[in-house]
């Protein structure tokens, strides 16, 4: 795609997310994240990729509610941004997080010495955080506690050398042609 369509895709992703968060009050639309927007080159159509947290039944219900809410969202986005034509939105389910979770689970099972073919399907849709083992080169403990390293201990200001100020002198002459 071109840089223009990439910028429009990102702008649409942000505005659709804000419209869903602030203006759509449908209770069937639960935990939805707009992961990507792909517009056609003529800006007539756009695929809106969404990630939905919940059970498969909740995801289906939320996806159906999103399909019904898209004309309203399109109108809300049209009030916020100025482009010649606001594309028609087509909502699609983005299951990359689920597939990533499945791969992580299989890798964990293989590391534990179990056969990957015996791994059963996961009931959750997103990865569950696990305690990370610290290695050399990791951030300090303060950053894990939510304190930025710069806030943890104030550093003395950097010492700069004073700039040398010279008097303007005659300009060097240019060679004649």
Secondary structure, DSSP 4 states (H G I P E B T S, - for coil): --HHHHHHHHHHHHHHHHHHHHT---TT--EEEEEEEEE-TTSSEEEEEEEEES-HHHHHHHHHHHHHHHHHHHHHHHHH---S-PPEEEEEE--HHHHHHHHHHHHHHHHTT--GGGPPPPS-SSPPP-PPPP-TTPPPHHHHTT--HHHHSPPPPPP-PPPPP----PPPPPPP-
